[in-house]
Amino acid sequence: MAVFTTRPEILGTFGVVTSTHWIASAVGMSILEKGGNAFDAAVATGLVLQVLEPHLNGPGGDMPAVLYSKLRDKVEVICAQGPAPAGASIDRYRAEGLDLIPGDGLLATVIPGAFDGWMLMLRDYGRLSVREVMEPAIHYAEHGHPVLPRVSATIDGLGEFFRREWPTSYATWLPGGSAPRPHEIFRNPALAETWKRIVREAEARRGREEQIEAARDAFYRGFVAEAVDKYLRSAEVMDGSGMRHRGVLTADDMAGWQASVEAPATFDYHDWTVAKTGPWGQGPVLLQMLALLKGVDFGAVGASSPDFVHTVVEAMKLAFADREAYYGDPNFVNVPLEHLLSDAYNDERRRLIGQQASFELRPGIVPGYGGQVTATLAMLERMSASGSVYEPTMAHLSERRGDTVHIDVIDREGNMVAITPSGGWLQSSPIIPELGFCLNSRAQMFWLTPDLPSSLAPGKRPRTTLTPSIALHEGRPRLAFGTPGGDQQDQWQISFFLRHMHYGLNLQEAIDLPLFHTTHFPGSFHPRARQPGHITVEANIGDDTLRDLRARGHEIDLVDAWTVGRLTAARREDDGLLRAGATPRLMQAYAIGR
């Protein structure tokens, strides 16, 4: 099928890097050029993105990666999602008068996981030194970078709140009393000094691996953890609840945690196998959607037709309903993922996809889990009736919550990685002045109702929305892809993947087609809103498709073309040909390769 594209699909044999910012992609490519592999390039790219897109991620955030190592010849997941601190209990938060964990401030903070994840990737899969992968980020923090218009607008909109309530953030983001103008050169010298000190402490030891371990120690058991602990012992700051709270994270929490490597969750779809994170994240939602859509004849419908959109949206609703009822940290709850992905379960669930839009939240019933499903639905109904799910008590940050970035890298050796770093964005909490960065707000994804899969508990990972993807074709690692976007990440990815594999579209063609998503299910971010039957659709999908969808009962939020989703993707062929693509939306993501 002939498709309009905004850019060429990038082709090469040496390496490809694609990310949500052109400078970050260029940094990743420079690491490949100096002899680093895909994992070295990914680490440098990710650290630079913390400087370039501070409204979307930061050093205090988190990071999952799905990767294929040619040396190990297997797909693995790095979980750099920090868990809740030891002091984060439901009783503790309820005693603060909370029904929901705020979307910002110090009570929303879990152990920051990203840095340990990057260092674990560097140690076990890369080959460069701490200095080599950190130098680009240090350069842009110290010498400056052109501020994105969205970063400028975010800071400007929060300026008065920062001045009044978070003065350390005001000093960092509004030096001289005003927000940086779009494309003005902006610096974060405190962050640069933090990273330079980590490099110095690393290089006080001999040996590459010893230096990486020293960097991890500096962050989690050294001066970084000490500065975090010191700040949190006295800070009491305003958050989205409309009240001031102290945090519960301590240096002991940070010292006792490390990122980990685990097997991916996978699903076979035709001659493809898709690999995702486990159900501590939303990754298996995409696998559930594929299981539901496995019996659909996509060859009989167009890639942007009303039948395509309707069928995929209805599958989204069913899969995300199961996310609400079943997903949580497998170290704490039994998640019946094998059953949720089984043919028998999905053959039955597929029958719920009718010709009209559903307005119901309909999780399936797995034998032995009926009480859990009932309790989840009762909690959601109770929160809805009280207004808690729908109305933020304070909108100063909930209207401007952060998002995420994404990176895909493939090198000429065949190493492949997809990563979705997030958290620790500038809207999360006040800057820790000695460090130049703030902490994350990932705990907002926990419920404060006991005995649910994603209920808050000390040491438990929040059910994150971060969900990078790797797909294998006939058993061979082929495709790395992902996007920022919270609850929309797997929704945009499913459209991309189906269009790429069913319709023969190249990466850029599949990325450029009109996107859509639903907010039918409760959101993962405060205030946990839900809009039954609602879908957001880009206008260039066409009037005929829109009329048909409305006739089927969908409540449509029509948005401008090229305004939804930030997909990037990279692919490797058997002969070594490498491909990459990046979304034109927001005019900042770029794919580079040669």
N, C-alpha and C positions, 0 to 999 in steps of 0.2 A: 504494500500500500504506500502511496506517495504521501509524505508528511512534510510540512514546513518545519524547518529548524532554524534556530537563532544563531547557532555556532556550528562549526565542524566538529565531528567526533575526532578526538585526538588519537593519533596512531603512532606507534613507535616500537622499538625492541629493547631499548636500554632501561627504561623505567617510566612510570607514570605516577603522578601525585595529583590528587584532587581534594580540595577543601573549600570551606565556606569563606575564605578570604584569599585574594590573589597574592598578597605578600607571604602568607603562610605556605601556600602551594609552592611559591618560588623558593622559600627556605628549604622545604622538603626536598625539592629537586636538587638544590645545591649540596645537600648532604649525600644524595646518591652520587653526585658528580665527584665528591671527594673520597669516594670509596665506601661509604656507609651502605647498609642494606635497607630494606623496606622498614624494618623496625626502628633503626636509628633515625631514619627520615621521619617516621611517625612521631617519635618522641620530640624531636626538634620542632616539628610543625605544631604539635599540641601545646608545647610551652609558649610558642610565639602567639598562638591564638588567645592565650590568657591575657596577653598585652593588647592585641589588636581588637578583640571583641569582649571587653571586660563586662559588658552588659549581658553577656551570654554564658560566660564561664570564668573561672579564676583559680588560683593556686589552692584555695580552700574548698574546691569542689570535688567532683567524683568522676569516674571514668570506667566504662566497660569496653573491652575490645574483643572482637572475634578475629582470630588469626590462623593462618596456615603457614607452618614452618617447613620449608623444603627439607631441612636437615632431619627434623623429627617425623616428617611425612604424616602429619595429622592436624586436624582442626581443633583448636582449643579456645577457651574463654579466659581472659584475665578479668577477674572481679576486683575492681578498685572502688567498690561502693562501700563506704564506711558504715558501720552499724550505729545504732543508738548508744549513747553513753550509759555508763552504769547507773547514773542518777536519773535516767529518763524513764519513769514509770507512769502508768495511767493515773495512779493515786496522786502522784506528785503534780501532774499537770491539771488534774481535776481540782486539786486544792487551790489552784490559781484562778478558779472560776471559769475554766475553758471547756467548751464542747468540741471545738476543733483546734488543732494546733495552728497557730498563725502562719501565714505565708512568708514571714520575714522575722527578723529579730533573733534573739539568742536562744529562745526555747526551741526554735526550729532547726537547730544545728545538730548534725551528727558528726562522727569522726571524719575529717577530711581525707578522702582516699586517693585523689588523683595523683599526687606526687609519688606515692609508693608504687602505684600502678605503672607510672612511667619508668621508674627506676627498676622495677621488676622486669619490664619488657626489655629495657636496655641491657640488664645483666644476663638474662637467660636467652635472649633472642638476637640482640644487637652485637656490634663489635667495636663501636667507637667509645670514647671516654666521656665522663661527666661534663668536662669542659666543652668538648666539641659539640655536644647536643644542646648545652645551655647557653652558649655564647650568642646565638642569634636573638634569643629572648632577652638576654641581658642588654644587648645592643639597643633594641627597640625600647626597652624600659628606660635606659639611661639617656640615650640620644634622641629619642622621640620617634613618633610615627604619625601619619596624617589621620586625624580623628574621623571616623565614619559619621555621616550625618545622623544616623540613628543613635549613636553613642552620645553625640552632642545634644540631641533632643531629649534623650532619657535623663542626662545629667541636669539639663536646664529645667525640666519638669519637676525634678526632685530637689532643686537647689534650696528652696525655702525650707522644706522639711529637713534637709541635711543641716542647714544653718541652725535651725531651732532645736533639733533632737539628736542628730548624729554629727557633732562638730568635727570628728576626725575624718569622716567621709567628706565633709564640706572642705576641709583643708586640702585633701588629696585631689578631689575632682573639680573643685572650683577655686584653683589658686588665684589669688588676687581678687576674689569675690565674684567671678563670673565663670559660666561654663565655657569650655573650649568651643570655638566656632567650628563648623564643619570644615574638615580638611586642614585645620590648624595643627601644627606640630605639637604633640602632647607628650609629656614625660612623667614617669613615676619613679623618681630616684630612690625612694625607700624600698620599693620592690627590687630594683636593680641591686641595691646593697645587700638585701636578703639573699638573692641568688649568688652574688659574688662571694658572700661569706660561705655559702654552702659549697661552692667550688673550692675555696681555700681550705676548708676543713676536709673535703674529700682528698685534695692533693697532699695533705699532710701524711697520708698513708701511701704505701707502695702497692703497685698492682692494680689492674683495671677493676676487678671485682671488689677488691678491698676498698677502692675509692667509691664505688657505687654504694657499698654498705655504709660507708662513712657519710655519704650524702643522705641516705635514709635515716641514719641515726641523728644527723643534725636537724632534720625536720621533725621526727617523731619522738626522739628521746633527748634532743639537745636544745639549742637556743630558740628554735621556732616553737616547739611545744612549751617551753618555759614562757615565752612571750604571750602565747595564747592563754596559758593558765593564769598568768599575772593579770591580764586584761579581764578575763571572765570572773575573777574573784571579786572584782569591785564594780564592774559595769552593770548598770541597770538601765535598759533602753526601751524606748517606745517601739511597739510592733503593731501588726495589723489588728490585734484585739482591741486597740484603743487604750491599752495599759502598758506600763513599763514592767519589764521582767528581767531577771537575771538568768544566765544560761546554766547548764548542768555539765557541760563538757569540761574535762580536766586533763592535765598532763598525763596522769596515770592511764586514762582511757586511750590516749594517743600512743603511749609507750607499749601498750599491750596488744596492739593490732598490726596486722600486715595484710597487704593484698595477696590474692591467691589465684591459682590456676585450676580450672575445672573443665570437665567435658561439656560440650554444648548440648542443648536440646536440638533435635533434628526431626525433619519430616521429609518423606519421599513424595514428590509431586511429579507424576509422569517420569521422565528420565533425569530429573533434577533432585538434588537433596539440599535443603536449606538449613543452615546452622544458625542458631540464635543463643542468647543467654538463657539461663534457667528461669523458673517462675518467680524468683526474687525480683525480676524485672518483668516488663510486659512482652518481652521477646516472643514467647510461645503463642501470643495472640496471632501473630502472622502465620504461624504454623497451623493454628486452629482454623484461620480463614482459608488457608490452602486445603485443609482437610474437608471443609464444607464445600469448597468450590471444585473439588476434584472431579465431581460428577457433572460439571457444567460444560456444555459444548460451546466454548468461546469462539470457535471457528465460524459459528453461524451468526455472530453478532459483530458489530463494529467496535473498535477500541475506544470510542467516545460515544457510543450509542446509548439510548435510554435503557436498553436491556442490560448492557454492561454496567452502567452506573447503578441501576436499581439492584441488580443481583449482588454486586460487590458490597454495596451499602448495607443490604439486609444481612449479609454474612458478617460484616463488621459488627452489627448490633448484637448478634448472637455470640460471637467470640468475645467481645468486650464484656458482655453480661457474665460470662464465665470467669473472666478476669476478676470481676468484683467478688464473685462467690468463692473462688478457689485459690487465687494466687497469693503467695506470701513466701517468706524466707523458708526454704526447705529444711534448714537447721532447726526450725521451730514448729513447722506445721507439715502435715502430710498433704502434698499436692498430687492429685490423681492424674498426672499428666498423660500417662500411657492410655488411660481410659478416655481422656478428653480428645486424644488424637486418633482413637481407634475408628475403624471403618463402621462398625456397628453403631457407635454413638453418633457419628456424623451423618450416616445414612438417615437416622431418625431425625436429627436436628435439621437436616436439609429440607425436610418436608415443611418446616415452618416458614420457609422463604416463599411467600405467595406473590400475587400480582400487585398487591397494595402495600404501602409503607406501613410498617409496624410502629406502634407508639408504646409498646410494652417493653419492659426490661425482663428478659426471659432467660435466665440461666438454666442450663440443663440440670437434671438430677442424677448424680452419680450414686449408685448404691452405697449406703452407709454415710452419706453426706447430706441427707435431706434436712437435718436439723441445722446444719451450718448454713445452707442456702436460705432457709426460713429466717434465721437470725440476721443474716446479711440484709435481706429484703426488708425486714422489720426495722432495722436500724436506719436504712435509707429512707423509709417512709416516715419514721419518727423525725429524722433530721429535716426532711422536706416540710413536714407539718409545722415544725418549730421555726422554719425560715432559715435555719443555720446553713443548709446546703446552698441556698439561693442568694442570700444577702450578706455581703461582707460588712462587718461592723465598722470597718474603717478602710476607705478605698485609696489611701495615699500611695500604697504600693501594689495592691492587688490589681490595679489597672495597668501597672507597668512591670509586671513580674518578668523575670529573666527567661531565657530560653536555653539554647544549646548550640554547639557547633558540631561539625562532622569532618572526618578525614578518611580517605581511602588511598592506599599505596600498594603498588605491585612493582617488584624489581625484576631485573633480567634473569635472576636465579629462580624465580617462581615463588618467592616469598610474597605473602599477601596479607593485608590487615585492613579491617574496618573498625573505626573507633568513633564513639559519640561522647566526647567530654562535655561536662556541664557543671552547674552549681558554683557557688561562690561568686556569683555575679554581683555587680556593684550595688544592686538593690536589696541584697540579702540581709545584710547586717552592717554595723559600723566598721570602718577600716581599723585594724589593729595598727596603731601608729608606728611601732618599731618595725613592722613587717611590710607595710604597704599593700596589704590585701585583707579581705574580710573572709568570714566563714560562710558556710552553705546554709540552705534552708530546706534540706531534703526531708527532714522529719515531718513536714506538713503532709506527707503522703501516708502517714500512719492514722488509723482511727483511734479515738479514745474510748470506744466501746470494747469491753473485754471479749475474749474468746472468738474473735474473728481472725481469718488468716493474716490480715494486715493490721492487726491491733498492735499498738505500741508495746514494746518490751525491751528492757536493757539488753544490749548485745545483738539485737535483731536488725537485719537489713531492711530498710524501707522498700516497698514495692515500687521501684523506680520506673520511669517511662523510657529510659535510655536503651536503645535497641538497635545496634549495628547488625549487619547481615553479611554472611558469606554463603555463596551457593556453589555446589559442585554439580557438574554435568557428567552423567555416566561415571560417577565416582571420582572425577578429576576436578580439583579446585579451579573454578572458572571466574567467579564474579564476587566483587566486594562492593557493597552499597549501603546507603543510609541517608538520614536527613535529621536536622533539628526539628522541633515541633511538638514536644510534650506528647499528649495523647494522640496527636495526629501522625506521629512518626511511622508507625506500622501501617496506618491507613494510606499514606502517600506511597510507602514502599510497596504495598501490595499492587497498586495500580501500575507502578513502574515495572515490577517484576512480571506481571501478567502480560503487559503490553510488549515487553522485550521478548519473552519466550514464545508467546502464542502468535504474535503478529509479525515477527521477523524484523522488528524495528531496532536500529542501532541504539547505543546508549543515549546519545543526545536527542534522537527522535523520541524515545520513550520518556525522557525527562521533560521534554518541551510540551507534550500533550497536556490539555487542560486537566487540572486536578480538582478533587472534591474530597470532603470528609464529613463525618457526622459528630455531633455533640449529644447524641441520644442517651449516652450513659454518663454516670457521674464522673466529673473531671478529677484528675489526680492532684490538682493544685487548689489551694485555698481560693475561693470559698466552696469548692467541690460541686460546682453547678452542673445541672443536667437540663437539656432541651429535647424532650421526647419528639421523635419524628423529624428532627431538624437536620438539614444538610447544607454545607457551604459549598458553592460551585463557582468556578471561574467562568466569566461571561462568555469567553470564546468557545465554550463547549457547544454553543449553537442554540438558536431559538426553538428548533424542533425538539431537541432533547429536553430542553427546559419545560416546554409545554407538556410533553409526555410525562415527565417526572412529577409535575404538579398534578396532572390527572390521576396519578397513582397515589396521591395523598401526601407526598413529601412537602415539608415546609422548607422552602428554599431561601437561603441568604445568598443573594447574587453579589459577587464581588468582582472587581476589575480583573481583566486578564493579566496574567503574569504577577499575581500577588499572593499565591498560596504555595507553600512548600519550598524547601531548599535542598533538593536531592542532589547527590553526587554519586558517581559510580566508576568503577574500573574493572577491566576484564582482561583475561589472558587466554589466548588460543593455544592449541597443542603445538603449533609451529613456533611459538615464542612471540607472536604478534601481540602487542599490548594496546588496549583501547581505554579511553577515559572520556567522561563527560561531566558537566557541571551546570546547574540551573542558571538561567539568566535572571531569575527573580531576585530583586534587591540589587542587582548589578554589582556583585562583589565576589561570588564564588567563581573559581577558575580551576580548570584542569590543565596540567602541564605534562609534557612527555616528549621523548625523542627516541 
